[in-house]
Amino acid sequence: MKYVLGAVCGASVLLAVPAMAETTLTIATVNNGDMIRMQGLTGEFTKQNPDITVKWVTLEENVLRQRVTTDIATKGGQFDVLTIGTYEVPIWAKKGWLVPLANLGADYDVADLLPKIKDAVSVDGKLYAAPFYGESSMVMYRTDLFDKAGLKMPENPTWDFVIDAAKKLTDKSAGTYGICLRGKAGWGENMAFLSAMANSYGARWFDEKWEPQFNTPEWKTTLTTYVNVMKEAGPPGASSNGFNENLALFNAGKCAMWIDATVAASFVTNPKESRVADKVGFALAPNTGLGKNANWLWAWSLAIPAGSKKSDVAEKFIAWATSKDYTKIVAAKEGWANVPPGTRTSLYQNPEYLKVAPFAKLTLASIDAADPNKPTVKPVPYVGVQYAAIPEFQGIGTQVGQQFSAALAGSMTVDAALAGAQSVTEREMKRAGYIK
C-alpha cells in the first residue's frame, strides 16, 4: 500500500492506494556492441513500463553460452530472457525448453522478418526467439592500404587473392597485419570462422552417415592454409582473438583485412569507434571456385525459458527490443548506420538506411547466399552453415576449437590437431549413437 495526497469535501487527506507491483526481468546477453547499446537504451522501455525493472547480466560469448545452456538444461531459473542464436533455438524448442512467442503485438509485423532469419528461429511455423540482429560474414578491408599497394579487391574474391594480398599488405615493423581472423577457441568463435572457411574448400563436418571428416584432404588444406597465412600475415597472439579482439585491432588500424560478421560493418565505419572509418571497403567472403563462399548465417536472438513465471513481461520486453520502433530509437540517437542489421526486410528498403550504410547491399546478399540446408559442396546429414544443428555439437565444436587454436598458437602441428579433432568427434558421435 502507498499513500497519496488527496482531497475529500475540500479537506486534504492521505489516501491509501494499492502500490503497483514491480517486476524485475533478468536478461542474459553477450558483450557485443549492439547489445551494449540496447542496455544503454533500456530507460526508453522502463519509461513506458514503470512497473518493470531490468537487470542485465552481460557475458563474454563463450561464457554466455555455457551459463545459459547450464541454466536452461537444469531448469535453474536464473534468467527471464536469454540471448541465444540460431544453433540453440530449434534444438531447445524441440526439447520444450523455450516459450513460443505468440503475443508480440499487432504492430510487430512478423512477416517483415527476413525469411532466412525467421526460418532459423522458428520450429513448425512458430517463432521461438525474436532476432535482435542477423548476420553473415564478409571481408572488411582497408581501401587506403589496397590503393597504396596497387591492389584492387574483387567483390567476390578467391582465397588465393586474399592470401596473396594479406602477405603483400603486412608490415610488421609498422604494426600493420595483412589479415585478422578468429583464433580464440570456441564452437562459436574460431570454429564459426573455420567451419565456414572449410565449406568453401569442399570440407564438411560429417559425411552422409555421420562419420567425422577431419581426416580428409579438404580439412587438411583448410587448416594448413589458415595457420600458414596467420603465421605470415596475422597479428601476434592471434589464438586469443575472437570477434571483439579483432574488432578492436581493425578499428585501431592494425588489420588490412578482417573476415568476420557483417554486423561489424557499422562499427568499423563509425568515426566515434574507428580510426579508419572512412577507409573501409567490403567484399563477399572468399571462395575457391567450388560454388560455396566462406560466409555463415547467424542471428543473436531473445528467447524466454519454459517455466518462466514472468513470460508475459519478458515477451513485452522482447517485442520492444526487436521492433521497428526500437530501430527508430537507435536511428534517432546514434544514426541510421548504427541500427541493428540483418533482421527486417523493411530496413533494406529504407532509403535513409541505404544512404548511410555502404555495407547494406553486401550484408543482405551474404545472408541470402548462406544456405543452412545445403551448407557444403558435398551432401551432409545436418542443417547449419558454421555448425551442425545437433545437441552434441556444442561440446564437440568446443573441443575441436581447442585443438585448432593450439595449432595456430604453435603448440601442436596441423596434423596432430586434425587427428585430435577426428578422435574426439568420433568418440562423442559413438557415445551419442550416431555411429558404431
C-alpha positions in Angstrom: 0.0 0.0 0.0 1.2 3.5 -0.7 -0.2 6.9 0.2 -1.0 9.9 -1.9 -2.4 13.3 -1.0 -6.0 13.7 -2.0 -9.0 15.9 -1.2 -12.3 14.9 0.5 -15.0 17.5 0.9 -12.4 20.3 0.4 -10.0 18.9 3.1 -6.6 17.5 2.3 -6.2 13.9 3.4 -3.8 11.0 2.8 -5.5 8.3 0.6 -4.3 4.7 0.6 -3.9 3.2 -2.8 -2.5 -0.2 -3.9 1.1 0.0 -5.0 2.0 -1.0 -8.5 3.7 -4.4 -8.3 7.2 -4.2 -9.6 8.7 -7.0 -11.8 12.4 -7.4 -12.2 13.5 -9.0 -15.5 16.9 -10.6 -15.5 18.4 -10.7 -19.0 21.5 -12.7 -20.0 23.3 -11.2 -23.0 26.6 -11.1 -24.9 29.1 -8.3 -24.6 28.8 -7.3 -28.3 28.3 -3.6 -29.3 24.7 -3.8 -30.4 23.7 -5.5 -27.1 25.6 -2.9 -25.0 23.8 -0.2 -26.9 20.5 -1.9 -26.1 21.4 -1.8 -22.4 22.0 1.9 -22.7 18.6 2.4 -24.2 16.7 0.3 -21.5 15.4 3.6 -20.0 13.2 4.1 -23.1 11.5 0.8 -22.2 11.2 1.3 -18.5 9.8 4.8 -19.1 6.9 3.2 -20.9 6.7 0.4 -18.3 7.5 1.9 -14.9 6.4 -1.3 -13.1 9.3 -3.2 -14.8 13.0 -3.1 -13.7 15.6 -4.6 -16.0 18.7 -6.3 -14.6 21.4 -7.1 -17.1 23.9 -10.0 -16.9 26.5 -9.3 -19.7 29.0 -12.0 -20.5 31.7 -12.9 -23.0 30.4 -15.1 -25.8 31.8 -18.4 -24.7 30.8 -17.8 -21.0 27.3 -16.7 -22.0 26.7 -19.9 -24.0 27.9 -22.0 -21.1 25.9 -20.2 -18.5 22.5 -20.1 -20.3 22.9 -23.7 -21.5 23.5 -24.9 -18.0 20.7 -22.8 -16.6 18.1 -23.9 -19.1 19.1 -27.6 -19.0 18.9 -27.7 -15.2 15.8 -25.5 -15.0 17.9 -23.1 -12.8 15.6 -20.2 -13.5 18.3 -17.5 -13.2 17.3 -15.7 -16.3 13.9 -14.4 -17.7 15.3 -13.5 -21.1 18.1 -15.4 -22.9 20.3 -14.2 -25.7 20.8 -17.3 -27.9 21.5 -18.0 -31.5 20.2 -19.9 -34.5 22.0 -23.0 -33.3 20.2 -23.3 -29.9 16.7 -22.1 -30.9 15.5 -25.2 -32.9 17.2 -27.7 -30.6 15.9 -26.1 -27.4 12.4 -25.6 -28.8 12.1 -29.3 -29.8 13.2 -30.2 -26.2 10.4 -27.9 -24.8 12.8 -25.5 -23.2 11.5 -22.3 -24.9 8.2 -20.4 -24.8 6.8 -19.8 -28.3 6.4 -16.0 -29.0 2.8 -15.7 -29.9 2.0 -12.3 -28.3 4.5 -9.9 -29.7 1.7 -7.4 -30.6 -0.4 -6.4 -33.6 2.2 -3.9 -34.8 5.2 -6.2 -34.5 5.0 -7.3 -38.1 6.5 -10.9 -38.1 6.0 -11.0 -41.8 8.7 -8.3 -42.1 11.4 -10.5 -40.7 13.9 -11.7 -43.3 12.8 -15.2 -44.4 16.2 -16.9 -43.8 16.5 -15.4 -40.3 12.8 -16.1 -39.4 13.1 -19.7 -40.5 16.3 -20.1 -38.4 14.5 -19.1 -35.2 11.2 -21.0 -35.9 10.0 -24.6 -35.5 6.9 -25.9 -37.2 6.0 -22.3 -38.2 6.2 -21.0 -34.6 8.6 -18.3 -33.6 10.6 -19.4 -30.5 13.0 -16.4 -30.4 12.9 -12.9 -31.8 16.0 -11.9 -33.8 17.8 -8.8 -32.4 20.4 -8.7 -35.2 21.2 -11.1 -38.0 24.5 -11.6 -39.8 26.5 -13.4 -42.3 30.2 -12.8 -42.8 32.3 -10.9 -45.3 35.6 -9.2 -46.0 36.3 -5.8 -44.5 39.4 -4.2 -45.9 41.4 -1.0 -45.8 40.9 0.8 -49.1 43.9 3.1 -48.5 46.3 0.2 -48.0 45.0 -1.6 -51.1 45.4 1.6 -53.2 48.9 2.2 -51.9 49.9 -1.4 -52.8 48.2 -1.2 -56.2 45.7 -3.9 -55.3 42.0 -4.0 -56.2 39.6 -6.1 -54.1 37.1 -8.0 -56.3 33.5 -8.0 -55.0 33.7 -11.9 -54.9 37.4 -12.6 -54.1 39.1 -16.0 -54.1 41.1 -17.3 -51.2 44.2 -17.2 -53.4 43.7 -13.4 -53.9 43.0 -12.8 -50.2 46.1 -14.8 -49.1 48.4 -13.1 -51.6 47.1 -9.7 -50.6 47.5 -10.4 -46.9 51.2 -11.2 -47.4 51.8 -8.1 -49.6 50.0 -5.8 -47.1 51.8 -7.0 -44.0 54.3 -4.5 -42.5 55.1 -5.9 -39.1 57.6 -3.1 -38.3 54.7 -0.6 -38.7 52.3 -2.8 -36.7 50.1 -3.5 -39.7 49.0 -7.1 -40.4 47.6 -8.3 -43.7 44.8 -10.3 -42.1 43.0 -10.7 -38.8 41.0 -13.9 -38.3 39.4 -15.5 -35.2 41.7 -17.8 -33.2 40.0 -18.0 -29.8 38.8 -21.5 -29.1 35.0 -22.0 -29.1 32.4 -23.6 -31.3 31.0 -20.1 -32.0 34.4 -18.4 -32.1 37.2 -19.9 -34.2 35.0 -22.8 -35.3 32.4 -20.4 -36.7 35.1 -19.0 -39.0 36.9 -22.2 -39.7 33.7 -24.2 -40.5 32.6 -21.6 -43.0 36.1 -21.5 -44.5 36.1 -25.3 -44.7 32.8 -25.3 -46.5 34.4 -23.1 -49.2 37.3 -25.6 -49.6 34.9 -28.5 -50.0 35.2 -29.9 -46.5 32.4 -30.9 -44.2 32.0 -31.9 -40.5 30.3 -35.3 -41.3 29.5 -37.4 -44.3 26.0 -38.7 -45.0 26.5 -41.5 -42.5 27.6 -39.1 -39.7 31.3 -40.2 -40.0 33.6 -37.3 -38.9 35.7 -35.9 -41.8 38.7 -34.3 -40.2 41.0 -37.0 -41.8 40.2 -35.7 -45.3 42.4 -33.7 -47.7 39.9 -30.8 -47.7 40.2 -30.3 -43.9 44.0 -30.5 -44.1 44.1 -27.9 -46.9 41.7 -25.6 -44.9 43.6 -25.8 -41.6 47.1 -25.6 -43.2 46.1 -22.6 -45.2 44.6 -20.8 -42.2 47.6 -21.5 -39.9 50.2 -20.5 -42.6 48.6 -17.2 -43.5 48.1 -16.3 -39.9 51.7 -17.0 -39.1 52.9 -15.0 -42.1 50.4 -12.1 -42.1 48.4 -12.2 -38.9 48.9 -10.3 -35.6 50.8 -11.8 -32.6 48.7 -13.7 -30.1 46.0 -14.5 -32.6 45.0 -17.7 -30.9 43.4 -15.5 -28.1 41.5 -13.3 -30.5 37.7 -13.6 -31.1 35.2 -11.2 -32.6 35.7 -8.3 -30.1 39.5 -8.5 -30.1 39.7 -8.4 -33.9 37.2 -5.6 -34.0 39.5 -3.5 -31.7 42.6 -4.3 -33.8 40.8 -3.4 -37.1 39.5 -0.1 -35.6 42.9 0.7 -34.3 44.3 0.5 -37.9 46.2 -2.8 -37.3 44.5 -5.0 -39.9 44.5 -4.6 -43.7 41.7 -7.2 -43.9 39.3 -8.8 -41.5 36.9 -11.6 -42.4 34.1 -11.7 -39.9 30.5 -11.0 -39.1 28.7 -8.5 -41.3 27.3 -6.8 -38.1 30.8 -5.4 -37.6 30.4 -3.1 -40.6 28.6 -0.3 -38.7 31.3 -0.3 -36.0 34.3 -0.2 -38.4 32.7 2.7 -40.3 31.7 4.7 -37.2 34.2 7.5 -36.6 33.4 7.5 -32.9 34.8 4.0 -32.7 37.2 3.5 -35.6 40.3 5.4 -36.6 39.9 4.1 -40.2 36.2 4.7 -40.5 36.5 6.5 -43.9 38.9 3.9 -45.3 36.9 0.7 -45.2 35.6 -1.3 -48.2 33.6 -4.5 -48.2 33.5 -7.7 -50.3 31.9 -11.2 -50.1 33.6 -13.8 -48.0 36.2 -15.7 -50.1 35.7 -18.8 -52.2 37.8 -21.4 -54.0 35.7 -21.7 -57.1 33.7 -24.7 -55.8 30.4 -22.8 -55.5 30.5 -22.0 -51.8 31.7 -18.8 -50.2 33.1 -18.8 -46.6 30.1 -17.0 -45.2 27.9 -18.1 -42.3 24.4 -17.4 -41.1 23.6 -16.3 -37.5 21.2 -14.2 -35.5 21.6 -13.2 -31.9 18.0 -13.5 -30.7 16.0 -13.1 -27.5 14.1 -16.0 -26.1 12.1 -17.0 -22.9 12.9 -20.2 -21.0 10.0 -22.5 -20.4 8.6 -22.5 -16.9 9.3 -18.7 -16.5 6.9 -17.1 -14.2 7.4 -13.7 -16.0 6.9 -14.8 -19.6 4.3 -12.1 -20.3 6.6 -9.3 -19.1 9.6 -10.9 -20.8 7.7 -11.1 -24.1 6.8 -7.4 -23.8 10.5 -6.6 -23.5 11.4 -8.8 -26.4 8.7 -7.2 -28.6 10.1 -3.8 -27.7 13.8 -4.6 -28.3 13.3 -6.3 -31.6 10.6 -4.0 -33.0 10.7 -1.4 -35.8 10.2 1.3 -33.1 13.4 0.2 -31.4 15.3 0.6 -34.7 13.9 4.2 -34.9 15.1 4.9 -31.3 18.6 3.8 -32.2 18.5 5.8 -35.5 17.4 9.0 -33.6 20.2 8.7 -31.1 23.0 7.0 -33.0 22.2 7.5 -36.7 20.7 5.0 -39.2 24.0 3.4 -39.9 24.1 2.0 -36.4 20.7 0.3 -36.1 20.7 -3.5 -35.6 21.0 -5.0 -39.0 20.1 -8.3 -40.7 16.6 -9.0 -39.4 13.9 -7.0 -41.3 13.1 -6.6 -45.0 11.9 -3.1 -44.5 15.4 -1.9 -43.3 16.9 -2.9 -46.7 14.1 -0.9 -48.4 14.6 2.2 -46.2 16.4 5.0 -48.3 17.6 6.7 -45.1 19.5 3.5 -44.1 20.7 2.7 -47.6 22.1 6.2 -47.9 24.4 5.9 -44.9 25.1 2.1 -44.9 27.5 1.3 -47.8 27.6 -2.3 -46.4 23.8 -2.9 -46.6 23.7 -4.5 -50.1 26.6 -6.9 -49.3 25.2 -7.8 -45.9 21.8 -8.8 -47.4 23.5 -10.6 -50.3 25.6 -12.6 -47.9 22.6 -13.5 -45.7 20.7 -14.6 -48.8 23.6 -16.7 -50.1 24.0 -18.7 -46.9 22.1 -22.0 -47.1 21.8 -23.9 -43.8 20.1 -26.8 -45.6 23.0 -27.2 -48.2 25.9 -25.6 -46.4 28.7 -27.6 -48.1 29.9 -28.7 -51.6 29.2 -32.4 -50.8 25.9 -33.7 -49.3 25.6 -33.6 -45.4 23.0 -35.1 -43.0 22.9 -31.9 -40.9 21.4 -28.4 -41.0 23.6 -25.4 -40.3 26.3 -23.4 -42.1 29.1 -22.9 -39.5 27.7 -25.6 -37.1 25.8 -28.9 -37.2 22.4 -28.4 -35.6 22.6 -31.4 -33.2 22.7 -31.2 -29.4 26.2 -32.8 -29.3 27.8 -30.1 -31.5 28.3 -27.6 -28.7 30.6 -29.9 -26.8 32.3 -31.4 -29.9 32.8 -27.9 -31.5 34.4 -26.5 -28.4 36.9 -29.4 -28.1 37.8 -29.2 -31.8 38.2 -25.5 -31.5 40.8 -26.0 -28.7 42.8 -28.3 -31.0 42.8 -25.8 -33.9 43.6 -22.9 -31.6 46.6 -24.9 -30.3 47.7 -25.4 -33.9 47.5 -21.7 -34.5 49.5 -21.0 -31.3 52.2 -23.4 -32.5 51.8 -25.8 -29.6 50.6 -28.5 -31.8 51.1 -29.4 -35.5 48.2 -29.2 -38.0 48.3 -33.0 -38.5 48.1 -33.5 -34.7 45.2 -31.1 -34.4 43.3 -32.8 -37.2 44.0 -36.2 -35.6 42.8 -35.0 -32.3 39.7 -33.4 -33.8 38.9 -36.7 -35.6 39.4 -38.7 -32.5 37.3 -36.6 -30.1 34.5 -36.2 -32.7 34.4 -40.0 -33.4 34.3 -40.7 -29.6 31.4 -38.3 -29.0 29.4 -39.4 -32.0 29.8 -43.1 -31.0 28.7 -42.2 -27.5 25.6 -40.4 -28.8 24.7 -43.4 -31.0 25.2 -41.7 -34.5 27.9 -44.2 -35.5 29.1 -47.6 -34.2 
